[in-house]
Amino acid sequence: MLRRAQPYRKNALALVESILAEYGKQDFAADLTSLWKIEAGAKLFRPRHRDHVVHSVLTFFLGVFLSRVLAFMVDPLQWTLAALLHDVGYPFELACELPSHLDAQLNNLRTELELDRVNLKPTVDCSSLESLMTLSGRHNSLQVITKSLEDSGVSIVLNDRVYECHGVMGSLYVLHFIDLLYSKYNQNGRDSGDASSSDFWDRAHFRLRIVPACAAIFVHNLGPDHFRSPIDRRRAAVVFLLRLAASLQEWSRPRARARRTAAADRYAFESRTGGMLVMRAPKSRCQAIRKGMKPLLASDVGIKGW
């Protein structure tokens, strides 16, 4: 199914590049191209692997729809980066899974010979990610992201297992990559202090617009138990919207070993009296969608199966 979706993905990538070019950030389209190539091979060892390239584009447009229907504002640049790049960390997650496909046969043979099993899974923690987490000016990206979240009223609990999460790894990668681009195109460190500056490489953009977008990517896939309090759209608009849109966007996502994708006509939105928005979805997907939405303060959004 992923192979048959290639023309669809090429169109999605072209659209991504044109959208990012509006902000002078078309360089990031290469990240989605790399993700696409890796996903094409992921089907060999991950039978239930789903597309994330088309999903990112559909999440972008769904978020625009949701912000309008639910009547709250999101910074356009923050939303563009957060939505289109939120799943670029999947190669890191897949890399952590790969050894498990190698050690199965090895450990079967060791067990047969009455030898202890071995664990080939790599250990990923703060110390092994020190270079990735170091930004210009010796700032630490993990500290920068968590401060941005705290300033938005989002308090989280972290442990070493989070570094196997594609959202966490993707946010660290994207923030580091963008920081390098700012260093390249703004070698004097221009910082007007104005996030609305027309200079795409003004450091004010990085602090006030890029960092919050990466913070949204960081938490979009964390389990509900990592959140100390609900995410409030009034204080953390882009964090809220990415978590909501990525959880709801289930349709038209090719799967590695599936004959058909989840048809778009199996999903529908209904606007009800009192400002309530309800998404109709297949019953088999409702539990997963509600789990993704659990950290959100979203009493005006409901899920109903059919």
Contacts in CASP RR format, 6 or more apart in sequence:
PFRMAT RR
TARGET T0000
AUTHOR 0000-0000-0000
METHOD contacts of the structure
MODEL  1
MLRRAQPYRKNALALVESILAEYGKQDFAADLTSLWKIEAGAKLFRPRHR
DHVVHSVLTFFLGVFLSRVLAFMVDPLQWTLAALLHDVGYPFELACELPS
HLDAQLNNLRTELELDRVNLKPTVDCSSLESLMTLSGRHNSLQVITKSLE
DSGVSIVLNDRVYECHGVMGSLYVLHFIDLLYSKYNQNGRDSGDASSSDF
WDRAHFRLRIVPACAAIFVHNLGPDHFRSPIDRRRAAVVFLLRLAASLQE
WSRPRARARRTAAADRYAFESRTGGMLVMRAPKSRCQAIRKGMKPLLASD
VGIKGW
1 254 0 8 1.000
1 255 0 8 1.000
1 256 0 8 1.000
1 257 0 8 1.000
1 258 0 8 1.000
1 259 0 8 1.000
1 260 0 8 1.000
1 261 0 8 1.000
2 39 0 8 1.000
2 40 0 8 1.000
2 43 0 8 1.000
2 49 0 8 1.000
2 51 0 8 1.000
2 254 0 8 1.000
2 255 0 8 1.000
2 256 0 8 1.000
3 40 0 8 1.000
4 254 0 8 1.000
5 51 0 8 1.000
5 54 0 8 1.000
5 254 0 8 1.000
5 261 0 8 1.000
8 54 0 8 1.000
8 254 0 8 1.000
9 36 0 8 1.000
9 51 0 8 1.000
9 53 0 8 1.000
9 54 0 8 1.000
12 53 0 8 1.000
12 54 0 8 1.000
12 56 0 8 1.000
12 57 0 8 1.000
13 29 0 8 1.000
13 32 0 8 1.000
13 33 0 8 1.000
13 36 0 8 1.000
13 53 0 8 1.000
15 57 0 8 1.000
16 29 0 8 1.000
16 32 0 8 1.000
16 56 0 8 1.000
16 57 0 8 1.000
16 84 0 8 1.000
17 26 0 8 1.000
17 29 0 8 1.000
19 60 0 8 1.000
19 80 0 8 1.000
19 84 0 8 1.000
20 26 0 8 1.000
20 27 0 8 1.000
20 28 0 8 1.000
20 29 0 8 1.000
20 80 0 8 1.000
20 84 0 8 1.000
22 80 0 8 1.000
23 77 0 8 1.000
23 80 0 8 1.000
23 200 0 8 1.000
24 200 0 8 1.000
25 80 0 8 1.000
25 81 0 8 1.000
25 178 0 8 1.000
25 200 0 8 1.000
27 181 0 8 1.000
28 81 0 8 1.000
28 84 0 8 1.000
28 85 0 8 1.000
28 174 0 8 1.000
28 177 0 8 1.000
28 178 0 8 1.000
31 85 0 8 1.000
31 88 0 8 1.000
31 174 0 8 1.000
31 177 0 8 1.000
32 53 0 8 1.000
32 56 0 8 1.000
32 84 0 8 1.000
32 85 0 8 1.000
32 88 0 8 1.000
34 88 0 8 1.000
34 91 0 8 1.000
35 52 0 8 1.000
35 53 0 8 1.000
35 87 0 8 1.000
35 88 0 8 1.000
35 89 0 8 1.000
35 90 0 8 1.000
35 91 0 8 1.000
36 53 0 8 1.000
38 90 0 8 1.000
38 91 0 8 1.000
38 94 0 8 1.000
39 49 0 8 1.000
39 51 0 8 1.000
39 52 0 8 1.000
39 53 0 8 1.000
39 90 0 8 1.000
42 49 0 8 1.000
42 94 0 8 1.000
42 256 0 8 1.000
43 49 0 8 1.000
43 256 0 8 1.000
43 257 0 8 1.000
45 97 0 8 1.000
45 98 0 8 1.000
45 101 0 8 1.000
46 94 0 8 1.000
46 97 0 8 1.000
46 256 0 8 1.000
47 256 0 8 1.000
47 257 0 8 1.000
48 255 0 8 1.000
48 256 0 8 1.000
48 257 0 8 1.000
49 255 0 8 1.000
49 256 0 8 1.000
50 253 0 8 1.000
50 254 0 8 1.000
50 255 0 8 1.000
50 256 0 8 1.000
51 253 0 8 1.000
51 254 0 8 1.000
51 255 0 8 1.000
52 87 0 8 1.000
52 90 0 8 1.000
54 252 0 8 1.000
54 253 0 8 1.000
54 254 0 8 1.000
55 87 0 8 1.000
55 246 0 8 1.000
55 249 0 8 1.000
55 253 0 8 1.000
56 83 0 8 1.000
56 84 0 8 1.000
56 85 0 8 1.000
56 86 0 8 1.000
56 87 0 8 1.000
57 84 0 8 1.000
58 249 0 8 1.000
58 251 0 8 1.000
58 252 0 8 1.000
59 83 0 8 1.000
59 86 0 8 1.000
59 242 0 8 1.000
59 245 0 8 1.000
59 246 0 8 1.000
59 249 0 8 1.000
60 79 0 8 1.000
60 80 0 8 1.000
60 83 0 8 1.000
60 84 0 8 1.000
62 245 0 8 1.000
62 248 0 8 1.000
62 249 0 8 1.000
63 79 0 8 1.000
63 83 0 8 1.000
63 241 0 8 1.000
63 244 0 8 1.000
63 245 0 8 1.000
64 79 0 8 1.000
65 269 0 8 1.000
66 241 0 8 1.000
66 244 0 8 1.000
66 245 0 8 1.000
66 248 0 8 1.000
66 277 0 8 1.000
67 73 0 8 1.000
67 74 0 8 1.000
67 79 0 8 1.000
67 237 0 8 1.000
67 241 0 8 1.000
69 269 0 8 1.000
69 271 0 8 1.000
69 277 0 8 1.000
70 233 0 8 1.000
70 277 0 8 1.000
70 300 0 8 1.000
70 301 0 8 1.000
72 233 0 8 1.000
72 234 0 8 1.000
72 237 0 8 1.000
72 241 0 8 1.000
73 237 0 8 1.000
74 237 0 8 1.000
74 238 0 8 1.000
74 241 0 8 1.000
75 209 0 8 1.000
75 212 0 8 1.000
75 237 0 8 1.000
75 238 0 8 1.000
77 205 0 8 1.000
77 209 0 8 1.000
77 210 0 8 1.000
77 213 0 8 1.000
78 209 0 8 1.000
78 210 0 8 1.000
78 212 0 8 1.000
78 213 0 8 1.000
78 216 0 8 1.000
78 238 0 8 1.000
79 213 0 8 1.000
79 238 0 8 1.000
79 241 0 8 1.000
79 242 0 8 1.000
81 174 0 8 1.000
81 210 0 8 1.000
81 213 0 8 1.000
81 214 0 8 1.000
82 213 0 8 1.000
82 214 0 8 1.000
82 216 0 8 1.000
82 217 0 8 1.000
82 220 0 8 1.000
82 238 0 8 1.000
82 241 0 8 1.000
82 242 0 8 1.000
83 242 0 8 1.000
83 245 0 8 1.000
85 170 0 8 1.000
85 174 0 8 1.000
85 213 0 8 1.000
85 217 0 8 1.000
86 167 0 8 1.000
86 216 0 8 1.000
86 217 0 8 1.000
86 220 0 8 1.000
86 242 0 8 1.000
86 246 0 8 1.000
87 166 0 8 1.000
87 167 0 8 1.000
88 170 0 8 1.000
88 173 0 8 1.000
88 174 0 8 1.000
89 166 0 8 1.000
89 167 0 8 1.000
89 169 0 8 1.000
89 170 0 8 1.000
89 173 0 8 1.000
90 166 0 8 1.000
92 164 0 8 1.000
92 166 0 8 1.000
92 169 0 8 1.000
92 170 0 8 1.000
92 173 0 8 1.000
93 164 0 8 1.000
93 165 0 8 1.000
93 166 0 8 1.000
93 169 0 8 1.000
95 122 0 8 1.000
96 121 0 8 1.000
96 122 0 8 1.000
96 124 0 8 1.000
96 164 0 8 1.000
99 120 0 8 1.000
99 121 0 8 1.000
99 122 0 8 1.000
100 120 0 8 1.000
100 121 0 8 1.000
102 120 0 8 1.000
103 118 0 8 1.000
103 119 0 8 1.000
103 120 0 8 1.000
103 121 0 8 1.000
106 118 0 8 1.000
106 120 0 8 1.000
107 117 0 8 1.000
107 118 0 8 1.000
110 116 0 8 1.000
110 117 0 8 1.000
110 118 0 8 1.000
111 117 0 8 1.000
124 160 0 8 1.000
124 163 0 8 1.000
124 164 0 8 1.000
125 160 0 8 1.000
125 163 0 8 1.000
126 133 0 8 1.000
126 142 0 8 1.000
126 160 0 8 1.000
126 163 0 8 1.000
129 163 0 8 1.000
129 172 0 8 1.000
132 141 0 8 1.000
132 172 0 8 1.000
132 173 0 8 1.000
132 176 0 8 1.000
133 140 0 8 1.000
133 141 0 8 1.000
133 142 0 8 1.000
133 172 0 8 1.000
133 176 0 8 1.000
134 140 0 8 1.000
134 141 0 8 1.000
134 176 0 8 1.000
135 141 0 8 1.000
135 144 0 8 1.000
135 175 0 8 1.000
135 176 0 8 1.000
135 179 0 8 1.000
136 179 0 8 1.000
136 180 0 8 1.000
136 182 0 8 1.000
136 183 0 8 1.000
141 172 0 8 1.000
141 175 0 8 1.000
141 176 0 8 1.000
141 179 0 8 1.000
141 214 0 8 1.000
142 172 0 8 1.000
144 175 0 8 1.000
144 211 0 8 1.000
145 171 0 8 1.000
145 172 0 8 1.000
145 175 0 8 1.000
145 211 0 8 1.000
145 214 0 8 1.000
145 215 0 8 1.000
145 218 0 8 1.000
146 156 0 8 1.000
146 158 0 8 1.000
148 211 0 8 1.000
148 212 0 8 1.000
148 214 0 8 1.000
148 215 0 8 1.000
149 155 0 8 1.000
149 156 0 8 1.000
149 215 0 8 1.000
149 218 0 8 1.000
149 219 0 8 1.000
149 236 0 8 1.000
149 239 0 8 1.000
152 212 0 8 1.000
152 215 0 8 1.000
152 235 0 8 1.000
152 236 0 8 1.000
152 239 0 8 1.000
153 229 0 8 1.000
153 232 0 8 1.000
153 235 0 8 1.000
153 236 0 8 1.000
154 215 0 8 1.000
154 219 0 8 1.000
154 227 0 8 1.000
154 229 0 8 1.000
154 231 0 8 1.000
154 235 0 8 1.000
154 236 0 8 1.000
154 239 0 8 1.000
155 227 0 8 1.000
155 228 0 8 1.000
155 229 0 8 1.000
156 219 0 8 1.000
156 222 0 8 1.000
156 226 0 8 1.000
156 227 0 8 1.000
156 228 0 8 1.000
157 225 0 8 1.000
157 226 0 8 1.000
157 227 0 8 1.000
157 228 0 8 1.000
158 226 0 8 1.000
162 168 0 8 1.000
162 222 0 8 1.000
162 226 0 8 1.000
163 169 0 8 1.000
165 221 0 8 1.000
165 222 0 8 1.000
166 221 0 8 1.000
167 217 0 8 1.000
167 218 0 8 1.000
167 219 0 8 1.000
167 220 0 8 1.000
167 221 0 8 1.000
167 222 0 8 1.000
168 218 0 8 1.000
168 221 0 8 1.000
168 222 0 8 1.000
170 217 0 8 1.000
170 218 0 8 1.000
171 214 0 8 1.000
171 215 0 8 1.000
171 217 0 8 1.000
171 218 0 8 1.000
172 214 0 8 1.000
172 218 0 8 1.000
174 214 0 8 1.000
174 217 0 8 1.000
175 210 0 8 1.000
175 211 0 8 1.000
175 214 0 8 1.000
178 206 0 8 1.000
178 210 0 8 1.000
178 214 0 8 1.000
179 206 0 8 1.000
181 201 0 8 1.000
182 189 0 8 1.000
182 201 0 8 1.000
182 203 0 8 1.000
182 206 0 8 1.000
185 200 0 8 1.000
185 201 0 8 1.000
186 201 0 8 1.000
186 202 0 8 1.000
186 203 0 8 1.000
189 203 0 8 1.000
190 199 0 8 1.000
190 201 0 8 1.000
190 202 0 8 1.000
190 203 0 8 1.000
191 202 0 8 1.000
191 203 0 8 1.000
191 204 0 8 1.000
191 207 0 8 1.000
192 199 0 8 1.000
192 202 0 8 1.000
192 204 0 8 1.000
193 202 0 8 1.000
193 203 0 8 1.000
193 204 0 8 1.000
193 207 0 8 1.000
193 208 0 8 1.000
194 202 0 8 1.000
194 204 0 8 1.000
195 204 0 8 1.000
195 205 0 8 1.000
195 207 0 8 1.000
195 208 0 8 1.000
195 209 0 8 1.000
197 204 0 8 1.000
197 205 0 8 1.000
199 205 0 8 1.000
212 238 0 8 1.000
212 239 0 8 1.000
213 238 0 8 1.000
215 238 0 8 1.000
215 239 0 8 1.000
216 236 0 8 1.000
216 238 0 8 1.000
216 239 0 8 1.000
216 241 0 8 1.000
216 242 0 8 1.000
216 243 0 8 1.000
217 242 0 8 1.000
219 226 0 8 1.000
219 227 0 8 1.000
219 231 0 8 1.000
219 239 0 8 1.000
219 243 0 8 1.000
219 295 0 8 1.000
220 239 0 8 1.000
220 242 0 8 1.000
220 243 0 8 1.000
220 246 0 8 1.000
221 246 0 8 1.000
222 295 0 8 1.000
223 291 0 8 1.000
223 292 0 8 1.000
223 295 0 8 1.000
224 291 0 8 1.000
224 292 0 8 1.000
224 294 0 8 1.000
224 295 0 8 1.000
227 295 0 8 1.000
230 295 0 8 1.000
230 296 0 8 1.000
230 297 0 8 1.000
231 239 0 8 1.000
231 240 0 8 1.000
231 243 0 8 1.000
231 295 0 8 1.000
231 296 0 8 1.000
231 297 0 8 1.000
232 240 0 8 1.000
232 297 0 8 1.000
233 240 0 8 1.000
233 241 0 8 1.000
233 297 0 8 1.000
233 298 0 8 1.000
240 296 0 8 1.000
240 297 0 8 1.000
240 298 0 8 1.000
243 292 0 8 1.000
243 293 0 8 1.000
243 295 0 8 1.000
243 296 0 8 1.000
244 293 0 8 1.000
244 296 0 8 1.000
244 298 0 8 1.000
244 301 0 8 1.000
247 289 0 8 1.000
247 292 0 8 1.000
247 293 0 8 1.000
248 279 0 8 1.000
248 289 0 8 1.000
248 293 0 8 1.000
250 262 0 8 1.000
250 267 0 8 1.000
250 281 0 8 1.000
250 285 0 8 1.000
250 289 0 8 1.000
251 261 0 8 1.000
251 262 0 8 1.000
251 263 0 8 1.000
251 264 0 8 1.000
251 266 0 8 1.000
251 267 0 8 1.000
252 261 0 8 1.000
252 262 0 8 1.000
252 263 0 8 1.000
252 264 0 8 1.000
253 261 0 8 1.000
253 262 0 8 1.000
254 261 0 8 1.000
255 261 0 8 1.000
262 282 0 8 1.000
262 285 0 8 1.000
266 281 0 8 1.000
266 282 0 8 1.000
267 279 0 8 1.000
267 280 0 8 1.000
267 281 0 8 1.000
267 282 0 8 1.000
268 279 0 8 1.000
268 280 0 8 1.000
269 277 0 8 1.000
269 278 0 8 1.000
269 279 0 8 1.000
269 280 0 8 1.000
270 277 0 8 1.000
270 278 0 8 1.000
270 279 0 8 1.000
270 280 0 8 1.000
271 277 0 8 1.000
272 278 0 8 1.000
275 300 0 8 1.000
276 300 0 8 1.000
276 301 0 8 1.000
276 302 0 8 1.000
277 300 0 8 1.000
277 301 0 8 1.000
277 302 0 8 1.000
278 301 0 8 1.000
278 302 0 8 1.000
278 303 0 8 1.000
278 304 0 8 1.000
279 289 0 8 1.000
279 301 0 8 1.000
279 302 0 8 1.000
279 303 0 8 1.000
279 304 0 8 1.000
280 304 0 8 1.000
280 305 0 8 1.000
280 306 0 8 1.000
281 289 0 8 1.000
281 303 0 8 1.000
281 304 0 8 1.000
281 305 0 8 1.000
281 306 0 8 1.000
282 305 0 8 1.000
282 306 0 8 1.000
283 305 0 8 1.000
283 306 0 8 1.000
286 303 0 8 1.000
286 304 0 8 1.000
286 305 0 8 1.000
289 303 0 8 1.000
290 303 0 8 1.000
293 301 0 8 1.000
293 303 0 8 1.000
END
